[in-house]
Every structure is written in C-alpha cells, then in structure tokens.
Amino acid sequence: MVTMQHKLQVRKNTDITTQKCKVDIPTLRHLGIKPGSFAAILFENTEFICQVWPIPHLSGTGIEVGTAVTRSAEQKTDKACTIKQLDVVPGKSISVSIVVTKAQDVKVYRKMKTECARSLEDICRGLLYKICVSSKAVVDKETCMLAKLHGISFILIDIVSDWDYCIVDNTTTITVNDIQSREHYMQKQTIAQTTPLGGLDKVEEELMEFLSASFSVKSNVNNTLRLPRGVLLRGPPGTGKTSLVKHICNKCNAFLISINGPEVFGSRPGETEENIKGVFEKAFLMSEEGPCVIFLDEIDSVCPKRRDSDDTNNTRSTSVFLNYLDKISDCANLAVIGATNRPAALDPSVRRPGRLDKEIMINVPTLSQRKEILRHHCSGLRVDSGLDLNEIAKMTNGYVGADLMSLCHEAAFSAMSFLQSDLIVDKVVDIPLITTEHFKEALRKVMPSTQKGSPCTTDFDPVHWEDIGGLEEAKLKIQQAVEWPIKHPEAFLRMGLPSPRGVLLYGPPGCCKTTLVKAVATSSNATFLSISGAQLFSPYVGDSEKLISEVFQRARAGAPSLIFLDEIDSIIGKRSDGTSQRGVQERVLSTLLNEMDGIGIRLDEKTDSLQTGEDGLVPDIANKSVLVVAATNRLDMLDEALTRPGRFDRSVFVPPPDIQGRLEILKICTKTMPMKDADLSELAIKTENYTGADLKNLCREAALLALTENLSSDVITGEHLNTALSIVKPSITSSLLTKYKHCPKEKKLII
C-alpha cells in the first residue's frame, strides 16, 4: 500500500465501458503499479475501485479517478490519497440488488424476477461485464445507454463469494436479491444517519410501535383487529416533531414523503385537490415497494375547520384529504403522520378513530430531558470538563429542543468571541473550551420559544437573598411556599403535600414585596411572568379574560413558573353585592379563579402531561408547577373567593424592618459608597418606621448632600446621614401600622 499526498480530483468517467483511473506517468512510476491493473483508491470516507491507465500530462492533480464503482470505507482518512493495487480473479458468483429509474418499473422487474429470473440475470451480466466489483460496492449506470434502455440507474453488489475483489465475466453466476426505485435509494443516501434525539426516547418508542403495527400484513387470524394507519403529533414549536419523524423513518427503513401544508395549495380552482391526489397516488405506488410514510407538517393548514371557514378552497381540500385518508386502510405498508402546534385549528373529523387513530403529545422537555438534550448537543463541541449540565438544565425552564440547540451554538460563539477577522489565516489558534460562564452569557441572548411574543414576559436583574436585609421570617415562609416545591418535589411527594397554588404578600408600601418575588424567582430559576393593569385591561370585551388564559398557558409551557400580580387590588377588586351589570374586573376575577383551579385548561392547548421520573415511579412535579404570587397593601380590597385556601394557600405579612433589619439594609445600601465616621447602628435606632425604600432613599440623599458641598468629594460622613435624616421622613405612620395589625393572620400551607 502506498500513500500519496495529492489533491484528488473526483469526477464521473465519461467512458461508460470502463472504470478508468488516469495517472500521470511520473506518479505512476513512483507508485510502481502496472498499467491496466486494478487498484482501490481510498479518499476521505469513499473507496474507488478503478483500472489504472497512464496519461502523459495531467494538469496539477497527478491522479484523476473515475467514480463508476465505489463503496463506503470502513475508516475515514484525512486529505491523503491511499492507493492499493488489487489482485483480482474472475468472479464465480455474486448477489446484487437493482435500482430502477422509475418507481413504476419496480413491480415489472419483481414480476420478471419471479417468472423469468434468467433474463434479469442476463441483463445484469451485460451491464457488469469486465467490471471489477467488491462486496457492498455501488456500480453507477446512470450515464450508460444500455442501462437507460432497461431503465436501470444503479446496481448494488451485495455479496461477492470466494474473493474480496473479482471481475464479472460470462461465467459469473448472478443472483438478484431485491429491486428498488431510484427515488427510494437516493433518499436513503441523502438523509444522513441520524443519531437518537435527546429527551424523546419514550415518544420514539411509542411511534416505533405504531409504525410496526401499521406495516403489519396481518393483524390476527380472523382479521377482526383494525390496524392503525394515522397518528397526530402535537406540541409546542421546536420540540422536535419533524426531526423525530425523519429519524424514525430512517431507522425503520421507510420511504418518507414529506409535505408542508402550504406546498399543496394552488391558485387555480381544483389545483389543490390535484396536488393532494398526486401525493397519495405517489404514496400508494411507493408502498408497493416497501414501507412508506406520508408526513404532513403543519397539517392544520391542509385541513382547517370547515364549520367556521368561508373559504371554499379550504373546505374542498379537507374533504379530498379525508377521502384519501379513508383509502389507506387497504395498503399494508402505508401510514400517515401529521404534526401541528395548533390542534384546535384542525378539523375534528380528521382526528376521529379510523383516520388519525392516535395522538402523541410531545411536551416541553422536563429537567432530565433537557439535561439529555444538552448532553446530545454538547457531544460535538469542545466543552470544559467541569461543565455542569445539570445546573444549566435547571436554568433553562421552558426551553424546547430547538432553543437548547441554539443555546449551545451561542455558547460556542461566546467562547470564540476573541477571534477577529483581522487575524492571520495561517496562524494556528487554539479555540478555548466552552465553560458554564459562556452558557450563562448565552442565556441572556437566547429566549425560550414558549415565551416569545408574550406581553407578560419580564426580564429583570437577578436579585439574591443576601441582597435583601432583614425580613428573615418572611423570607423563610416564601421559600417554604415557593422554593421547596420546585427544588425538592420528592419531599412533598413523600409527605403527601400538594404544591401550593398561590402566595399572597401583603404589607405597607416600600417593604420590599416585589423584591422578595424577584429573589425567589432568581433562586428557583423559574419562568417569571408579570401582569400589570395596563397590559390587562382592554376596551374590547373579552380581551382581558383572553390575556389571563394566555398567561397561564405560557406559564404551563415554561413550568415551573411564577405569575406575579403586583398591586392585585387594583387589577382584581372585590365583587359587589348589587344586581348591576358585571364589570371587567369581575370577569377577570372569574377567569383567574378558573385558571387557578385548573378548570381553564383546554385539552387541545394542554402542554404538559403526567411525566415519570428517571426511576419510572416519581412524577416530575416541577414540570407541572405554576404558582401565582400576588402583592398588595390593601388586603381588605380583595375578594374572599380569591384569598381562601386552595387558591392563595399562604398569606405572608411583610412588615417594616426592625432595628436589626434596618442595620442590614443600611449596610447593603452603603456597600458601594465611600463612608467615614458613620455609625450605622445609631442610625438604625433613629430610623424607626422607615421602610427599605426609605432607607435606600436616605443613603441616596446623603450622597447628594456630599456632592452638593463639594462636587469633587469622595466620602460620605455621618453628618451627611444625619442631615438627610431630617429631610427624608418615614413612609409608615402609627395609624397605618394599627390597620395592618387588624388584618387576618397568615394562612398556613393547606395539606
């Protein structure tokens, strides 16, 4: 074997009678290969079987290979060209498969194989005469005139007996194993061997079972069991519906006819029906050759609801599709798979048993599934050994498979951000490893698809518990109600505790209720949705209720989620006892009560289902948790139906800070300020009835006083703080504190 570092020019040989490899004379002398002998030339991942012939001058390449006979190499090489001279003998017997040009000819050739096998073998012998072949080789006959007359494009060499390489002659016995169409063969070659998709093992297994049953010839002895023929995949965009179907068809060796909904629509009357007819007729023809799958992506655009549609074109297309869907029961090798993210827009008659028999829901990935998807995408990247995929999976609630793939790519781009266009091309630069920090930076740029377009998705700077001074008791109660069900679902399951539906924070203004919600959202890595009155109320009847339902739908898709209703008393008031016409606040309140009770979940819009944990026993509670957190300083303005246990399970009073809390708040506020001769302990004693917002304003006022005295000042003294104390007055009065003392006591978590 001789290895040559040559730039290899690969092109099809124009001479249809030979498999020539042209080598210039100096290269041929260096190789020591006899002219006219056969050689195997390995380049990258393909082996070319050629007959070597010298040529006086071959501009710049040294070697020019004919591609008439090729086979996949067992090992992939670099850009080097490996040439090996072959010892060939006349072939005794070979087994082949024929690839015909037209799908209509498959049935004819299979009949010829059964009734007149000798004629088919003679045709193959004539096309392979004096050609050197090997097992698993492919003989390209698309440019051969004799092959065109017979309607043959390729001959696949399955097995060569008694020798690795042989030449076909008149004494070679040829056995034809199979006949397939060119379209079927080319699809298998063009679709890469896909790897299993991360996080979809159970759905993949369920879909494989469906196809196995659909492609069965007989159901039972009496043929009383009707075989399933159609399945509907539904789920949010980006969950991998289309990729899963392609992977399954490649895995079970089924011919895939993939149709996007808009592709079948035509502008002329009747053109749409003609296109649908062409799709199914092609499927019926390909099913005679082997298993075939019709995949209709965005099927809701092909078969929209006829009841509410005034478009006669949509009505006719749905009717024609249903007519052909009823005919596929006669084909043993044909199945129909539809995919949609809008099942409510699909005509109900399509989803009845006998047409699309089964519906498979592909949910937003759970924590374990996200970890598997990240591991799948990171397998081809240069990641740091200390990368914690479990931590990243916890930070990506609501991210679907497409989002996670984009996240990995964005993290890779962040790692390569130092590469500039003005670098020298020839300079070798080591690309840095992708770390957790790169993923955190990518998270700021990649937004989950389930939350895109939502007016309630809120971005805020992360707030940590140590950034909030005091309020230790309130922090603990909020962590028990919010963090514990998300971070420790197995403990709640073990104790038989249901996840809380809602938490109500009440207290005087400025006592950090909103900041506490941001802190718990940051620590729990939950999707944060916020609703304000400006977003909620609309002059159009029904828009406010629709927005409430949409917010809960997006929260379920991105679970675990926090829905934050700040100043809930101004959004949803108390229902009146009068008989006057109900206002928009009362309708919004009714919708919110239904959504919190779970009554508002529509089956067609459901984005979650009962998931099992990695051990198959523990349900994935975290993927189903949606918690409503509300804040108010007017607890008496809320309706009793909203504050009862089962909706707001826990009410937490957020009091003004005590002396120790005020000291901690002052330390946090002055952490970045240059202080001198300032006794914060004494200041904490003087600031009774000051809220956290008042103390922050006090420190800001002291800094402004220092700059007022001297614009170049770089220090804040205790005198400045005392002066600011006379300017900034407390927000809380004694009468306000008395009012909150008469509020109901905090409600404990209901079991």
N, C-alpha and C positions, 0 to 999 in steps of 0.2 A: 504494500500500500504506500502510495506517495502522496504527500500533502503539498499543494501549491497555493501560494498567496497570490491569487489572480482575481481581478474583477470579472465576475462571471456574467455574461450576457445571456439571458434565458429568453428564448422565443420559439414559437412553433415552427417546425420544419415545413417548408413549402413542398418538399418531396414526399408524396403520400405513400410511396412504396418502401421507404427505408426509414430507419431511425438513426440518422446521421449525427455525429458529433464532430464539428470541424475544429481541428487543432493546427496551429501554425507549426511549421517544420522545426524551428529551434525548440519549441516547447515539447514537441513530440520526441525529439532526440533526448531531451532531458528526462522525460518520463520513462523512456525505454519500452514503450508499448508498440506492438506491431500494428501496422496499418491494416484495417479491415477487421480487427479483433473487437470483441465487445468489452465494455467497461461500465462500472457503476460509479456514477459521479454524485457525490453527496454534497449538497449545498444547503445550509441552514437546516430545515426540517424536511427536505424532499430529496429522494434518491431518483436520479435519472438513469435509465438503462439505455445506453447508446452504443452505436458502432463507430469506432474512431477512424477518421479519414484525415490525411494531411492536406493542408492548403498552403500555398507559398506565402501569402501575406494576409494577416487578419488584423485589421487596424486596431491597435491599442488593447485588445482584450486577451489574446492568446488562446482562448477557448470560447467556442460558441456551441451551445447544447441544444439539441432537438428535444422537444417535450412530448413526443408521441407516446412513450411508455414511462410512467412514473409510479412511485409508491411512497407512502409516508415513512420517514426514517424513524428508527427506534429512539435515537438520541439526537438532540438538537445541537448543531455546531455553530461556531461563530462565522465570521465572514470568509473564513478559509474554505478553499475548494479541495475536497478529498477525492482522489481518483484511485480506483481499484480495478485492475484487469481481471476479467472473469474467465473461468473455464466452463464452457457451455457444451451441452450434448443435445442430440435430438430428443425431443420430449416424447415420453411413452403415453402418458395420459394427463389431462388437465381438466379441472372443473371451472366453469365460467358462469357469469351472470350477464345478461344482455340489458342494455339501457336503450330503449327505443325513443325516437324523436317525438312521436305523437302519443298522447295518452290513449287514443282510440285504438292504437295498434297493439296494446298490451293484451287485450282479450284475444286478438287474432293470433299472436305469437304463442300465447299459452295453449290455445287450441291446437296449434301446429306442434307444440312440444308433446302434447298428449297423443295426437293422431299420427304425426309424421315427424318423429324426433330426428330421423336420419337427415332429412332435408335441412333442418335447423342447424345440425352439427356441420353439415357441408358448407352452409353459409358462413359460420364462424371460422371454419378451417380456411376458407378462401380469404377472409379478412385478416387472419392472423398468420398467413403463410410467410415463412422466413423471418418472423419477428421473434426476438428474444424476450421471454417473459419470466416472471417470478411470482411466487405466491403474494397475494394482496396487491398486485400491480394493477394499474388502470391504463388501458390502451385507448387513446383518443382517436376516434374515427370521424370527427365532425367535418373534416375537410376532404375525406375520402369520397370519391364519386361513386364507387361501388357500394359503400356503406349508405350513402344517400339514397341510392336506388332501393335498398332494402329497408330504409327508414331506421337505421341504427346509428346512434351517436357515440356510445362507449361500449367497450367490452371489459368487464371486471374479471380479473383472474383470481379465482377463489383459492384453489389448491393446485400446486404442481407436484406430482408424485416423483419420488426416487431421486430428485436433484433440486438444488436451490435455484439454478438458472437453466433454462432449456430453450431450444429453438423449435418452433412449430413447423412440422412438415406434413407430407401426405400420410405418414404412418401414425401420426399422433391421434390418440383417441380423445375426443372432446365430449364432455358431459355438461349439459345446460341445467343449471340449478334453478335459476329464477329469472323472471323478466319484469322490469320496472320501467316507468316512464322517465324521460329526461328531467321533467319538472320535479318529480319526486326525488330523484337522485341529486339534483342541484340544490334543492332546499336543505338536504342533509349536509351538503358540503359547505354551503354558505353560512348556515347557522353554526356558530362556534359551540363547542362542547361546554355547555353552561355548568357552573358549579351550583350546588344546592343554595337556595336563597335563605338568608339568615332569618330566624324567627317565624318561619312558615311551615314548620315540619308537620304539624297536625293538619293544617289545611291542605298541604301537599299530599299527605296520606289519604285524606278524605276524597280529594279529587282523583287520585290514582284508583281508588276503589270504585268510584263512579265510572271512570273510563273502562276499567276492567269488566264491569258489569255491562256497559253499553256495547262493548266489542265482542261479547259472548254470542256464539251462534245459537245455542240452545239454552233456555232458562231452566227447564226441568223436563221430566218425561212427558207430562201431559200438556206442556206449553201453556199452562194457566197463569204463569207469572209474567207480567208485562215488564220488559226490560226498560230501564230509564234511558232517555235519549237527550234530555236537555238539562242544563244546570245554569243558575244565575249566580254570578259572583258580585257581591255588593259590598261597598265600604268606602271610606273617605278617599280622596285623590292621593296618589303617591304611596299607597300601602302595598303595591306590588302585584296587582291583579293581572296586568298584561304580561309582565315578566314571568309570573308563575305559570301561566298557560303555555308560553313558549318553552319553558323549562320542562314542563310535564310532557308536552308533545315530543320534544327531543328525547326525553327519557324513555317513553313507550313506543318510539319509532312510528309516530302517527303523522300523516301529512296534514299540515296546518294551512287553512285558508283564512287569512286574517283580513277582516273588513272593518274599516272605520265607518261609523254611521253616515257622515256627510258624503262618503265616496259613492254611495248607491243612488243619491238623488240626482235627477236630471232636470233640465229646464223644459224639455218638450213634454207634452202630455203622453203618459204611458212609458216614458223613458225609465222612470224609477222602477216600475214593475218589471220592465225588461231586464234591468240590471240585477234585481233580486232573483229573477228566474235564471239568469246566467250563472250567478253564484251557486245556486242549489244544483243546477244541472252539472256544473263542473264538480261539485262535491259528490253527486251520485256516480259520476264517471270515475273519480279518484277512489271512491270507496270500493269499487270492484277490484282495485289493485291491492288494497290493504286498508288498515285503519285510517280514518280521516276525521278531522275536527274542523267545524266551522266556528270561528271565533268572531263574534260581533262586539267590538269595542264601542262604548257609548251607545248601547242598544236602545236607550230611551229616546234617542234622536231618530231611530228607524221605526220604532213602534210607540209613538206618543199616545196619550189618552185620546180616544175618539169622541168621548162624551162631550168634552169641553172644547174640542178643536173645530174651528170653522174652515180649516184648510182641507179641501178635498184630496189634495195630493198626499197628505199625511194619513188620511183615512184609507185611501186605496193601498198605500204601501203597507200599512198594518194588516189589512185584510189579506193581501198577497203573501205576506210573510207568515201569517197564521196558517194559510192554506198549505204552504210548503212545509211548515213545521209539523203538520199532521201527517205528511207523507214519509217522514224519515223513519217511522216505525217499521217500514218494510225493508230497511237497509241494516244489515247486521254490523257493518263496520263504520257507521256514521254517528257522530254525536255533535250537539250544538252547545256552545258555551257563550253566554252573554255576560258582559261586565258593565256595571253602571255605578255611579256615585249618587244618582238621583232615582232611587227605586219608586218614589211616589209619583214620578212623571211617566212611568211605564204603564202601558195599557194593562188592566187587570186580567184580561183574557189570555195574555201571554204567560202569566205566572201560574196558571192553573195546572194541576197534575195532568200529565199526558203531553204537555208541551215542554215547559221548563219545570221538570219534575221536582228539582231540588234547588234550594237556595243555600249558599255558603257565605257566611259573613266573615270578611277579613277586617279585623278590628285594628284600631290604633295600637301599636306594639306596647306590650307591658314592659316592666323593668327587666325581666330576664330576657325577653325577646329583643329589646333594644341593645342589651349587652352582647347578644349573639350577632346582631346585625353589625354593630361596631367592630366586633372581632373579625367578621367576614370582610368588611371593607378595609380594615387596617392590616389585613394579612399581606396585601401587596404594597404597603407603604413602609418607609423606614421610620419606625416608631421607637421611642426610648424604652428601655427595659423596665423602667419604673413607672410607665404609663398605667394608670388605674382606670380601666374601662368601666368598672363598677361605679366609680364616682361620676364619670361622665354620663353614664346611663341614668343616674339619679337626677342629673341636671337637665335632662332632655325630655321632660314630660310633654306629651302631646306631639312629639316629633315622629313622623312616619318614616318609612324606609328611604324614600327619596330625600327627605330632609337630612337624615343621618349620613347618606352618601355625600350630599353637598357639604355637610359639616366636616367630614373627613377631608374632602378636597380643599375646603377653605383653610383648615388647619395646616395642610401641606403647603398651601400658598403663603401662609403666615410664616412658616419655617423657612421658606425660600425668599422672603421679602428683601433679604440683603443683596440678592443677585440683581445687578443693574445691567441695563442694555449696553453700557459702555465698557463692560468687562472684555478682556481679550478672549476670543473664542477658543484659542488653542490652550489656554491656561486651564489646568485641571483644578476644579473647585469641589471640595467635599460638601455635599448638601447636609445640613445639620439634621439631627434626629427630631422627630415630632414629639413634643412633650405635652403635659397637661395644660401648661400655660398657653400653648398655641391653640388648644381646643377651647379654652376659656375665652380667648380673644375671638375665635371663630363664632362662638355662641352669641356674641354681640352683633354679629352681622347676619347670621342665618336664623330666620324666624320660622317657627313651625307652620306648616301649611294649614293646619286646622284652625289657626288664629288669624290668618291673613284676611284682610278685608273687614275685620270686626271693629266697630267703633269703640268697643269697650276694652280692648287690649291695652294695657297701660305699662309703660316702661318707666322704671324708677331706679335711682341709685341704690345699691344694696345697703340695707340697714341691719347691723348686727346687735345682738342683745347687749353687748358691752358698751354700745353707743348710747344706751338709754340708762340714765341714772335713776336709782331708787325703784319703787313700784315692784318690789320682789314678789309680793303676794299676787299681784295682778299678773305678773309675768308667768308665775307657776301655773295659775289657773288657765291662762291662754295656752300654754304649752300642753297642759293635760288635755284640753279640748281640741286642739288643732294638730300639734306636732306628733303626739303619741299615736293617734290612729294612722298617721301616714308613715311614720318611721318604724313603728312596732305593731303592725297589723296582727302578727301571730299572737301577741299577748292579749289583744282584745278578743280574738277568736277563741283563745284558750279559756278566757274568763266568761265567754258568752256575752260580751259587751257589744252592742251595736254602735256603729260610727255615728257621732253626733251630726245632726242636720244643720244646726246654726249656732252661732255665738253672738250675743249682744253685748257690746261695750257701751256703758253709759257713765257720764260724769261731767264735771264742769268743763267749759271750753278751755283749750290750751293745755290739757293734762296729758297730751301725747297719745290719744286713742288711735289716730291714723298712723302714727309712727310705730306703735305696737303691732298693727296689722302688717305694715311693711316688713317689720323684723321677723314676724312669724312666717311670712311668705318667703323671705330670703332663706331662713334657716331650714324650712321644709322643702325648698326647691319646687314649690307648687306653682302652677299657672295662675297668674294674678289678673283678674278681670274686675274692672271698677265701673260702676254705673252712677251717673250723676243725673240730676233733674233736667239739665239742659239737653242731654242725649236722649233721655227717656220720653219726654213729653213732645207730642206732635199735634198739629192742628187737624190731622186726619184721623178719623175714627178707626181704631184697631191697630194703628201703628205702634203704640206704646206696648200693648199686650204682645204684639208680634216680636218686638225687640226683647222683651223679657224671655220669651220662649227661645229666641235665637241665642241669647247669652247662656242659658242653661244648656242648650245643645252643644255650643262650643266648649263649655266647661266640661261636659261629659267626654267630649272628644280629647280634651287635653288633661284629663284627670291624672293625678289628684289636683284639684283646682280650688282656688279661693275666689268667691264672688263677693266683692266689697261694696256695701251700700253705705256711703258716708252721708251723714245728715238724713237718716232714713225717715225721720219725722216729716221732712219737707217733701220727700218723694211719695211716701205712702202714709196717709193720715189715718185717723180713726173713722170708722163707718158711722154715719149718723143714723138716728132712730126715726127720722122723718120718712114720709112717703114720696118725697120729691124724686125727680129723675136722678139716677146714679151718675156721679161724676167720673172723670177719667181716673182719679186716684183710687176709687173703689174698684173699678175694673182691673186696674193694675194690681191692686191688693189681692183680688180673687185669683188672677193668673199666677202671682207669686206663690200663694198658698198651694195651688195645684202643683206647681213645679217642685216645690219643696217636699210635698207629699209623694212625688213620683207619678202623679196622675197624668201630668202633661207630656209624658214620654210617648211619642208615636212609634209604632213598631217599624215603620219604613225609615224613620230617621234615627233609629237606635244605632249607636256606635260602640256599644260595649255589650258584652255577654258574660256569662259565668265562665271565668277562667280558672284553671287549676294551676297550682304552683309547680315547682320543679319536681317535687316528690309525688305529684299527681293527686294529693289529698287536700292541701291547704289552698283555698281560693285566694286569688290575687285581689285582696280588698283594696289595695292602694289604687288600682286602676279604675275603681268604681266610685271613689270618694269625691263628692262635690260638697263643699262646705260654704255656707253663706255666713259672712261676718258683717255685722252692721254696727254702726256707731251713731250715738245720738246724745244730746244733752237735754232732751225733753222726753223722758221716758213716759210721762203721763199722756203724751200725744199719740202713742202707738195703740193699735187695735189689740184687744185681748186675744183674738184668734191667732195673731202673729206671735205673741210672746209666750204662748203656752208651751209646755214640754212636748217634744216631738217635732217642733219646728225650731224655735230657739231653745235648745236644751240647757244652755247655761247663760246666765246674765252676770256679767263681771263689772263691778263698780271700780272705776279708775279714779282714785282720789287725788287731791292735790298732794304734792310731795311733802313728807315730814322733814325734820331737821337733817337727818342722815341722807335722805333722798336729795334735798336741796344742795347739800355739800357735794354729793357725787355729780349732780348736774352742773354745778359751778366748775368742778374740776374738768369735766368733759368740755364745757364751753370755752374754758381758758387754756385748753391743752395746746392750742396753736398760737396763743397770744403771749407776748413778752411781758411777764408780770414782775413787780418789785414791791416789796413791803406791803403785800396784800394778805390779810388774814381772812381766808375763805370760810373758816369755821365761824368766826364772828359775824361775817356777812350772812351765813346761812341762818343764824339765830335772828337776825334783823329782818329777814325776808319771809316772815310768816304770811300765809295766804297767797304767796306767789306761786304761779304755775310754772311748768317747764318752759313755756313760751315766754313768760315774763322774765325769767332768769336769763334766757338767751338774749332777749332784748336789752336787759340790764347790762350784760357784758358788751354788747354792741354799742350801747350808748356811752359806756366808759371809754371804749376805744376811740369813738368820735370826739369825746371831750379832750382826750390826749392829743389828738391831731389838731383840734381847734386851738389849743395853747401853742403848739409848735408843730408845723407840718412835717418837720424832719424828725419828730420824736419817735423813739424806738422802744418805749417802755410804758406800761400802764401801772399806775401806783394805786395804793389803797384809797388815797384821796379822791382819785377819779371815780372809783367804785362807790364811795360814799356820796359823792355829788350826784352820780347817776341814780342812786337810790332815792334821792329827793325828787327826781324827775319822773322815773318810771314807777307808777303805782300798781298795786296788785289788782288782778282782774276779778278775784273772788271776794265777795262780801260775806258777812256773817249771815245775812238773810238767805243768800244762795246756798250756803252750806247747810242751813237748817232745812231748806226744802229737800235736799238730797238725803238727809237723814230719815225723812219720812217715806222715801222710795221703798219698794218691795225689796226684801233681802235677795241675795244672789241665789239662783236656782242651780241645784246640783245636777250633775250628769245623770240622765234618766237611764236606768237599766231595764 
